[in-house]
């Protein structure tokens, strides 16, 4: 592979946040921590819950991730072997870094960038330019440091 591109950086960051969200956090009641399994709900129970307004909107299921995925996530979000996390590479551009991270979470949740920018009153072209500038700066730094793309 030739090296890091802004597109590869964005894909790696989205994947890192997906792995982080899939492998951390509480799944069940607090006293059981993460060992509480999801339980099956009958259709009639779901109908009753919807009628009473007590239905769960999101079912959290633990996803098993590979060691490679976790290592890549740690490289992106924490840093690895003396390298800092990728956000540090754009520390001097806080708006660009914020745009890139915000976009990553929108991608994970399946939200459309244009729609989300419009809802917030942000200029889509400015948001996109900042996001892409951050990804380009990270790609340049990774290539300069000799980090192999995955």
Buried (B, 14 or more C-beta within 10 A) or exposed (E): EEBBBBEBBBBBBBBBBBBBBBBEEEBBEEEEEEEEEEEEEEEEEEEEEEEEEEEEEEEEEEEEBEEEBBEBBBBBBEBEEEBEBBBEBBEEBEBBBBBBBBBBBBBBEEEEBEEBBEEEEBEEEEBBEBBBBBBBBBBBBBBEEEBEBB
